[in-house]
Amino acid sequence: MTTVQADGDTSASPSDDDTAAGPDGARRAELKALAEQAGRDLEDASALEILRWAVDTFGERFCVTSSMEDAVVAHLASRARPGVDVVFLDTGYHFPETIGTRDAVEAVMDVNVLTITPRQTVAEQDAEYGPKLHDRDPDLCCFLRKVKPLEEGLARFDAWATGLRRDESPTRANTPVVAWDEKRGKVKIAPIARWTQDDVDAYVAEHGVLTNPLLMDGYASVGCAPCTRRVAPGEDARAGRWAGSAKTECGLHL
């Protein structure tokens, strides 16, 4: 496992336009056109076909990102490209079970886990912004500990895959299987966008894929510990994220 500390100015705010350097103009236009065409061509393709296209197209400049809620996309990608890079954001606020899932994925799957950490530790952030920033300004906390580190962690890749699904929430209902990530200048791939939770469960059972133990303990969606709670029967799967606030996304997918 490789651990990489994000570099950059942590005094930035979520509105600052200081994303990681992307490809030049010509390459950017080429990647954008490629993403838009693939989004149309691959809409009805299987998840594995989409990932094989990504591997054939981008090679070592393709990676998977994982929150370690489960390892489904990482497992699928390892079938398309053994040893594929899997980027994990260690925010400093994860449940122990999430870190354990990351370590288990690294140990038993044919992937290369790249752990990205923010430039500041939690203690350093507390010293600069005050304790429990996640309670007072969750958008800024997510920017500092998730959004900014991911932008920098993806700098050497042209394309990244996520586990977004259309059935997870209304904000994700129109997720393309392949799209252009304008903010980062990357091709963004959601190979299981058309899957349902039943599809995920079936794949996990068939292939013995690792999942976060918290999913068996009342958590339907797993994020940072201070901002995640168990969900009640019948609640939306993401109701336990930033409960009691209007926040529904950390900013990685906006």
Residue frames as qw, qx, qy, qz and C-alpha x, y, z in Angstrom:
[[0.000, 0.888, 0.461, 0.000, 0.00, 0.00, 0.00],
 [0.408, 0.236, 0.002, 0.882, 1.22, 3.48, -0.87],
 [0.167, -0.813, -0.453, 0.325, 0.32, 6.52, 1.21],
 [0.362, 0.379, 0.199, 0.828, 0.43, 9.93, -0.45],
 [0.131, -0.621, -0.421, 0.648, -0.05, 13.21, 1.37],
 [0.326, 0.808, 0.396, 0.290, -1.95, 15.78, -0.62],
 [0.409, -0.173, -0.041, 0.895, -0.06, 19.00, -1.16],
 [0.033, 0.624, 0.447, 0.640, -1.49, 22.44, -1.55],
 [0.038, -0.258, 0.284, -0.923, -2.86, 25.45, 0.28],
 [0.229, -0.428, -0.866, 0.121, -5.33, 24.35, 2.93],
 [0.037, 0.387, 0.318, -0.865, -6.46, 27.94, 3.43],
 [0.187, -0.066, -0.592, -0.781, -8.51, 27.63, 0.25],
 [0.513, 0.178, 0.501, -0.673, -12.29, 27.52, 0.34],
 [0.567, 0.288, 0.769, 0.057, -14.72, 25.32, -1.61],
 [0.451, 0.838, 0.247, -0.182, -15.39, 28.19, -4.01],
 [0.146, -0.744, 0.477, 0.445, -11.75, 28.72, -4.97],
 [0.852, 0.510, -0.048, -0.108, -10.80, 27.70, -8.50],
 [0.034, -0.736, 0.677, -0.001, -7.50, 26.05, -7.64],
 [0.973, 0.015, 0.171, -0.152, -8.07, 22.49, -8.78],
 [0.656, -0.350, 0.540, 0.394, -5.16, 20.22, -9.60],
 [0.170, 0.556, -0.489, -0.650, -3.47, 20.88, -12.92],
 [0.811, 0.299, 0.469, -0.180, -5.21, 19.00, -15.70],
 [0.666, 0.186, 0.503, 0.518, -4.31, 18.19, -19.31],
 [0.088, -0.266, 0.220, 0.934, -3.56, 20.93, -21.84],
 [0.492, 0.373, 0.111, -0.779, -6.32, 22.38, -23.98],
 [0.543, 0.314, -0.617, -0.475, -5.99, 20.02, -26.93],
 [0.250, 0.037, -0.956, 0.151, -5.77, 16.90, -24.77],
 [0.251, 0.216, 0.610, -0.720, -8.65, 18.14, -22.65],
 [0.581, 0.340, -0.128, -0.729, -10.85, 18.57, -25.72],
 [0.482, 0.235, -0.810, -0.237, -9.89, 15.11, -26.93],
 [0.089, -0.057, -0.913, 0.394, -10.72, 13.50, -23.58],
 [0.393, 0.267, 0.374, -0.796, -14.02, 15.37, -23.35],
 [0.623, 0.307, -0.386, -0.608, -15.12, 14.20, -26.80],
 [0.376, 0.154, -0.914, 0.014, -14.02, 10.66, -25.94],
 [0.102, 0.120, 0.786, -0.598, -16.04, 10.69, -22.71],
 [0.516, 0.303, 0.148, -0.788, -19.18, 12.03, -24.35],
 [0.608, 0.277, -0.603, -0.436, -19.04, 9.44, -27.15],
 [0.285, 0.082, -0.933, 0.204, -18.35, 6.60, -24.69],
 [0.298, 0.118, 0.580, -0.749, -21.24, 7.71, -22.50],
 [0.686, 0.298, -0.097, -0.656, -23.55, 7.12, -25.46],
 [0.595, 0.330, -0.703, -0.210, -21.91, 3.97, -26.76],
 [0.315, 0.116, -0.883, 0.330, -21.59, 2.20, -23.41],
 [0.490, -0.260, 0.209, -0.806, -24.93, 3.07, -21.81],
 [0.913, -0.080, -0.041, -0.399, -26.18, -0.50, -22.21],
 [0.588, 0.399, -0.677, 0.192, -22.82, -2.23, -21.69],
 [0.804, -0.461, -0.361, 0.109, -22.10, -4.40, -18.67],
 [0.393, -0.898, 0.191, 0.060, -20.00, -3.03, -15.82],
 [0.739, -0.305, 0.451, 0.398, -17.10, -5.29, -16.79],
 [0.587, 0.543, 0.383, 0.462, -17.30, -4.20, -20.43],
 [0.000, 0.981, 0.044, 0.189, -17.19, -0.55, -19.36],
 [0.541, -0.749, 0.343, 0.167, -14.14, -1.18, -17.20],
 [0.765, 0.035, 0.465, 0.444, -12.38, -3.15, -19.94],
 [0.392, 0.805, 0.233, 0.379, -12.96, -0.19, -22.26],
 [0.254, -0.956, 0.133, -0.057, -11.44, 2.11, -19.63],
 [0.710, -0.464, 0.438, 0.299, -8.39, -0.11, -19.18],
 [0.696, 0.337, 0.442, 0.455, -7.88, -0.51, -22.94],
 [0.239, 0.892, 0.195, 0.331, -8.25, 3.24, -23.46],
 [0.173, -0.926, 0.203, -0.266, -6.27, 4.68, -20.55],
 [0.747, 0.220, -0.524, 0.345, -3.98, 1.91, -19.28],
 [0.537, -0.210, -0.513, 0.636, -1.97, 3.06, -16.28],
 [0.023, -0.129, 0.079, -0.988, -3.64, 6.47, -16.40],
 [0.611, -0.401, -0.403, -0.550, -6.88, 4.89, -15.15],
 [0.099, 0.123, -0.811, 0.563, -7.73, 4.30, -11.49],
 [0.461, -0.562, -0.645, -0.237, -10.61, 3.34, -9.26],
 [0.119, -0.409, 0.429, -0.796, -11.66, 5.38, -6.24],
 [0.595, -0.352, -0.717, -0.085, -13.18, 3.61, -3.25],
 [0.369, -0.636, 0.229, -0.638, -14.66, 4.76, 0.05],
 [0.218, 0.157, -0.934, 0.234, -14.31, 1.15, 1.26],
 [0.668, -0.038, 0.264, -0.695, -18.03, 0.86, 1.86],
 [0.924, 0.086, 0.373, -0.016, -17.58, -2.20, -0.31],
 [0.278, -0.512, 0.615, 0.532, -15.00, -3.38, -2.83],
 [0.711, 0.472, 0.514, -0.088, -17.34, -4.17, -5.72],
 [0.490, 0.864, -0.089, -0.073, -15.91, -1.73, -8.28],
 [0.158, -0.724, 0.668, 0.073, -12.35, -2.46, -7.18],
 [0.644, -0.057, 0.763, 0.011, -13.04, -6.19, -7.65],
 [0.682, 0.655, 0.320, -0.066, -14.59, -5.61, -11.08],
 [0.264, 0.910, -0.309, -0.084, -11.67, -3.42, -12.14],
 [0.381, -0.547, 0.742, 0.078, -9.15, -6.02, -10.96],
 [0.746, 0.251, 0.617, 0.031, -10.78, -8.49, -13.35],
 [0.545, 0.832, 0.092, 0.032, -10.26, -6.02, -16.19],
 [0.427, 0.708, -0.407, 0.388, -6.73, -5.08, -15.08],
 [0.823, -0.409, -0.296, 0.262, -5.00, -7.02, -12.29],
 [0.562, -0.185, -0.146, 0.793, -3.02, -4.67, -10.06],
 [0.066, 0.742, 0.333, 0.579, -5.24, -1.69, -10.88],
 [0.172, 0.136, -0.402, 0.889, -4.68, 1.41, -8.74],
 [0.355, -0.691, -0.613, -0.147, -7.40, 1.93, -6.12],
 [0.134, 0.396, -0.241, 0.876, -7.40, 5.41, -4.58],
 [0.489, -0.619, -0.609, 0.085, -8.67, 5.68, -1.00],
 [0.004, -0.686, 0.136, -0.715, -9.08, 8.97, 0.86],
 [0.566, -0.356, -0.619, 0.412, -8.06, 8.64, 4.50],
 [0.088, -0.805, -0.169, -0.562, -9.76, 11.71, 5.93],
 [0.169, 0.267, -0.630, 0.709, -8.61, 11.06, 9.48],
 [0.507, -0.105, 0.331, -0.789, -12.24, 10.66, 10.53],
 [0.645, 0.058, -0.652, -0.394, -12.97, 7.15, 9.27],
 [0.867, -0.357, 0.158, -0.308, -14.50, 4.38, 11.35],
 [0.358, -0.505, 0.780, 0.089, -11.96, 1.70, 12.32],
 [0.738, 0.256, 0.622, -0.057, -14.04, -0.75, 10.29],
 [0.563, 0.818, 0.004, -0.115, -13.42, 1.34, 7.15],
 [0.023, 0.774, -0.630, -0.054, -9.66, 1.32, 7.64],
 [0.574, -0.195, 0.793, -0.059, -9.88, -2.43, 8.30],
 [0.754, 0.527, 0.375, -0.112, -11.77, -2.93, 5.05],
 [0.366, 0.866, -0.326, -0.100, -9.09, -1.00, 3.17],
 [0.227, -0.592, 0.773, -0.005, -6.36, -3.18, 4.70],
 [0.694, 0.086, 0.707, -0.106, -8.27, -6.36, 3.87],
 [0.671, 0.719, 0.103, -0.150, -8.83, -5.25, 0.26],
 [0.172, 0.815, -0.550, -0.059, -5.10, -4.62, -0.10],
 [0.409, -0.407, 0.812, -0.086, -4.30, -8.03, 1.39],
 [0.601, 0.151, 0.782, -0.072, -6.66, -10.26, -0.57],
 [0.607, 0.728, 0.292, -0.128, -7.40, -8.52, -3.88],
 [0.671, 0.101, 0.312, 0.665, -5.17, -8.02, -6.90],
 [0.116, 0.932, 0.204, 0.275, -5.12, -4.23, -6.59],
 [0.510, 0.108, -0.268, 0.810, -2.68, -1.49, -5.62],
 [0.257, -0.856, -0.445, 0.056, -4.21, 0.65, -2.89],
 [0.342, 0.347, -0.103, 0.867, -3.09, 4.29, -2.91],
 [0.330, -0.729, -0.536, 0.269, -4.05, 5.98, 0.35],
 [0.220, 0.559, 0.070, 0.797, -4.36, 9.75, -0.01],
 [0.392, -0.594, -0.520, 0.473, -4.25, 11.91, 3.12],
 [0.074, 0.967, 0.171, 0.171, -5.02, 15.62, 3.50],
 [0.428, 0.579, -0.343, 0.604, -2.10, 17.98, 3.98],
 [0.252, -0.498, 0.458, -0.692, -3.23, 18.71, 7.54],
 [0.250, -0.161, -0.929, 0.221, -3.88, 16.16, 10.24],
 [0.333, -0.724, -0.561, -0.223, -7.14, 16.51, 12.16],
 [0.516, -0.622, -0.261, 0.528, -5.22, 18.12, 15.04],
 [0.317, -0.118, 0.222, 0.915, -3.60, 20.64, 12.68],
 [0.101, -0.497, -0.560, -0.656, -6.94, 21.47, 11.11],
 [0.447, -0.731, -0.507, 0.092, -8.47, 21.93, 14.58],
 [0.476, -0.440, -0.100, 0.754, -5.66, 24.31, 15.48],
 [0.153, 0.032, 0.348, 0.925, -6.28, 26.46, 12.39],
 [0.305, -0.341, -0.506, -0.731, -10.06, 26.31, 12.08],
 [0.500, -0.288, 0.425, -0.698, -11.20, 25.27, 15.55],
 [0.237, -0.046, 0.964, -0.109, -12.43, 21.87, 16.76],
 [0.386, 0.438, 0.799, -0.145, -15.26, 20.00, 15.06],
 [0.126, 0.327, -0.341, -0.872, -15.24, 21.95, 11.81],
 [0.114, -0.177, -0.900, -0.382, -17.49, 19.19, 10.46],
 [0.069, -0.616, -0.729, 0.291, -20.27, 20.39, 12.77],
 [0.029, -0.702, -0.147, 0.697, -19.85, 24.11, 12.06],
 [0.406, 0.674, -0.305, -0.537, -18.96, 24.12, 8.35],
 [0.813, -0.012, 0.580, 0.048, -19.26, 20.63, 6.88],
 [0.692, 0.716, 0.077, 0.055, -18.76, 21.87, 3.32],
 [0.115, 0.864, -0.476, 0.116, -15.37, 23.35, 4.20],
 [0.602, -0.430, 0.667, -0.087, -14.40, 20.25, 6.16],
 [0.852, 0.298, 0.429, 0.032, -15.27, 18.01, 3.21],
 [0.506, 0.848, -0.140, 0.070, -13.37, 20.30, 0.87],
 [0.109, -0.796, 0.583, -0.123, -10.22, 20.20, 2.99],
 [0.511, -0.341, 0.779, -0.127, -10.30, 16.49, 3.79],
 [0.705, 0.289, 0.647, 0.008, -11.90, 15.01, 0.66],
 [0.563, 0.802, 0.196, -0.050, -12.31, 17.24, -2.38],
 [0.100, 0.903, -0.411, -0.078, -8.89, 18.92, -2.40],
 [0.464, -0.438, 0.763, 0.102, -6.91, 15.74, -1.63],
 [0.741, 0.331, 0.583, 0.031, -8.78, 13.80, -4.34],
 [0.472, 0.877, -0.027, -0.088, -8.06, 16.45, -6.96],
 [0.019, -0.795, 0.605, 0.052, -4.38, 16.18, -6.16],
 [0.608, -0.210, 0.766, -0.024, -4.45, 12.39, -5.83],
 [0.734, 0.496, 0.463, -0.015, -5.95, 12.08, -9.32],
 [0.091, 0.844, -0.265, -0.458, -3.40, 14.42, -10.92],
 [0.118, -0.445, 0.795, 0.395, -1.49, 11.66, -12.73],
 [0.382, 0.289, 0.877, 0.043, -4.61, 9.90, -14.05],
 [0.154, -0.013, -0.441, -0.884, -6.75, 10.71, -17.10],
 [0.626, -0.277, -0.462, -0.564, -9.77, 8.68, -15.97],
 [0.100, -0.175, 0.807, -0.556, -11.25, 7.49, -12.69],
 [0.489, -0.305, -0.729, -0.370, -14.02, 5.07, -11.80],
 [0.288, -0.235, 0.504, -0.780, -16.48, 5.43, -8.94],
 [0.026, -0.218, -0.972, 0.080, -19.21, 3.30, -7.39],
 [0.341, 0.191, 0.164, -0.906, -22.02, 5.81, -7.97],
 [0.090, 0.315, 0.924, 0.198, -25.43, 4.29, -8.67],
 [0.199, -0.329, -0.331, -0.862, -28.58, 5.95, -9.95],
 [0.581, -0.522, -0.575, -0.243, -30.77, 4.30, -7.33],
 [0.493, -0.131, -0.539, 0.670, -28.82, 5.74, -4.37],
 [0.052, -0.583, -0.375, 0.719, -30.46, 9.17, -4.24],
 [0.429, 0.828, 0.352, -0.084, -32.36, 11.69, -6.40],
 [0.013, -0.889, 0.314, 0.332, -29.13, 13.67, -6.90],
 [0.273, -0.405, 0.809, 0.328, -27.55, 10.62, -8.55],
 [0.699, 0.379, 0.542, -0.271, -30.53, 9.52, -10.65],
 [0.643, 0.757, -0.011, -0.116, -29.03, 10.73, -13.94],
 [0.429, -0.648, 0.562, 0.283, -25.46, 9.50, -13.40],
 [0.712, 0.566, -0.340, -0.239, -23.90, 8.62, -16.80],
 [0.969, -0.139, 0.087, 0.185, -21.83, 5.46, -17.11],
 [0.621, -0.008, 0.116, 0.775, -19.09, 7.60, -18.69],
 [0.046, 0.962, 0.266, 0.030, -18.95, 11.38, -18.44],
 [0.478, 0.499, -0.174, 0.702, -16.60, 14.34, -18.62],
 [0.515, -0.677, -0.342, 0.399, -15.51, 15.67, -15.22],
 [0.310, 0.838, 0.081, 0.442, -15.12, 19.32, -16.17],
 [0.416, -0.892, 0.149, -0.097, -13.83, 20.45, -12.78],
 [0.684, -0.511, 0.469, 0.225, -10.92, 18.01, -12.74],
 [0.390, 0.663, -0.507, -0.389, -10.35, 17.62, -16.47],
 [0.212, -0.222, 0.952, -0.006, -10.82, 13.84, -16.24],
 [0.581, -0.096, -0.623, -0.515, -13.01, 11.14, -17.73],
 [0.400, -0.216, 0.651, -0.609, -15.33, 9.93, -14.97],
 [0.495, 0.022, -0.800, -0.339, -16.64, 6.38, -15.15],
 [0.547, -0.178, 0.524, -0.629, -19.52, 4.90, -13.17],
 [0.258, 0.159, -0.895, -0.327, -19.57, 1.27, -14.30],
 [0.119, -0.335, -0.922, 0.154, -22.34, 0.19, -11.94],
 [0.194, 0.033, 0.070, -0.978, -24.50, 3.30, -12.41],
 [0.608, -0.089, -0.423, -0.666, -27.42, 1.17, -13.68],
 [0.427, -0.073, -0.878, 0.201, -27.13, -1.40, -10.89],
 [0.579, -0.639, -0.138, -0.487, -29.59, -1.69, -8.02],
 [0.382, -0.581, 0.625, -0.356, -28.77, -2.66, -4.45],
 [0.931, 0.010, 0.313, -0.185, -29.98, -6.16, -5.32],
 [0.769, 0.583, -0.214, 0.150, -27.41, -6.29, -8.14],
 [0.051, 0.721, -0.576, 0.382, -24.67, -5.25, -5.72],
 [0.677, -0.361, 0.532, -0.358, -25.74, -7.84, -3.16],
 [0.959, 0.242, 0.120, -0.085, -25.83, -10.56, -5.81],
 [0.583, 0.671, -0.379, 0.257, -22.32, -9.69, -7.04],
 [0.235, -0.642, 0.602, -0.412, -20.96, -9.65, -3.49],
 [0.834, -0.167, 0.442, -0.286, -22.48, -13.06, -2.82],
 [0.905, 0.425, -0.029, -0.007, -21.32, -14.60, -6.09],
 [0.604, 0.597, -0.346, 0.399, -17.72, -13.41, -5.83],
 [0.725, -0.465, -0.341, 0.376, -17.23, -13.20, -2.06],
 [0.303, 0.621, -0.051, 0.721, -16.41, -9.51, -2.30],
 [0.363, -0.227, -0.538, 0.726, -15.34, -7.70, 0.86],
 [0.164, -0.762, -0.336, -0.529, -17.82, -5.27, 2.38],
 [0.007, -0.442, 0.454, -0.774, -17.56, -2.88, 5.31],
 [0.258, -0.254, -0.891, 0.275, -18.83, -4.59, 8.51],
 [0.148, 0.230, 0.340, -0.900, -20.84, -1.45, 9.30],
 [0.453, 0.016, -0.491, -0.744, -23.26, -2.38, 6.51],
 [0.553, -0.252, -0.792, -0.062, -24.36, -5.25, 8.77],
 [0.323, -0.331, -0.591, 0.661, -24.74, -2.92, 11.73],
 [0.072, 0.795, 0.521, -0.300, -27.45, -0.54, 10.55],
 [0.048, -0.645, 0.246, 0.721, -25.36, 1.73, 8.35],
 [0.722, 0.550, 0.420, -0.003, -26.67, 1.88, 4.78],
 [0.520, 0.762, -0.078, 0.379, -24.01, 4.35, 3.59],
 [0.747, -0.490, -0.098, 0.438, -20.61, 4.75, 5.23],
 [0.331, 0.823, -0.094, 0.452, -18.72, 8.04, 5.41],
 [0.230, 0.414, -0.551, 0.687, -16.73, 9.84, 8.10],
 [0.360, -0.324, -0.820, 0.304, -17.67, 8.78, 11.63],
 [0.007, -0.295, -0.399, 0.868, -18.73, 12.23, 12.95],
 [0.385, 0.273, -0.153, -0.868, -21.15, 12.74, 10.05],
 [0.519, 0.029, -0.758, -0.394, -22.63, 9.25, 9.64],
 [0.491, -0.161, 0.625, -0.585, -25.32, 7.46, 11.63],
 [0.206, 0.172, 0.960, 0.082, -27.35, 4.29, 11.33],
 [0.363, -0.078, -0.345, -0.862, -30.57, 4.48, 9.33],
 [0.534, 0.073, 0.625, -0.565, -34.02, 3.46, 10.49],
 [0.388, 0.255, 0.861, 0.208, -36.08, 0.86, 8.60],
 [0.330, 0.774, 0.536, 0.064, -37.60, 2.46, 5.51],
 [0.095, -0.871, 0.115, 0.469, -35.24, 5.43, 5.47],
 [0.632, 0.748, -0.204, 0.005, -33.34, 6.40, 2.35],
 [0.910, 0.004, -0.159, 0.383, -29.95, 4.70, 2.16],
 [0.459, 0.340, -0.172, 0.803, -28.15, 8.04, 2.47],
 [0.391, -0.808, -0.233, -0.374, -30.34, 9.44, 5.26],
 [0.775, -0.548, -0.111, 0.295, -27.58, 8.67, 7.73],
 [0.587, 0.152, 0.063, 0.793, -25.13, 11.05, 6.03],
 [0.069, 0.146, -0.090, 0.983, -25.06, 14.58, 7.51],
 [0.249, -0.584, -0.768, -0.079, -28.36, 13.84, 9.26],
 [0.224, -0.770, -0.408, 0.437, -30.25, 16.92, 10.39],
 [0.090, -0.573, 0.231, 0.781, -28.74, 19.17, 7.72],
 [0.661, 0.646, 0.079, -0.374, -29.54, 19.98, 4.10],
 [0.048, 0.636, -0.721, -0.271, -26.18, 18.56, 2.99],
 [0.938, 0.142, 0.209, -0.237, -26.47, 15.45, 0.82],
 [0.858, 0.412, -0.091, 0.294, -23.10, 15.22, -0.95],
 [0.652, -0.545, 0.041, 0.525, -19.50, 15.70, 0.20],
 [0.162, 0.871, -0.195, -0.421, -18.57, 17.50, -3.00],
 [0.423, -0.303, 0.756, 0.396, -16.58, 14.76, -4.72],
 [0.318, 0.326, 0.820, 0.346, -19.36, 14.21, -7.25],
 [0.176, 0.849, 0.364, -0.341, -20.65, 17.75, -7.73]]
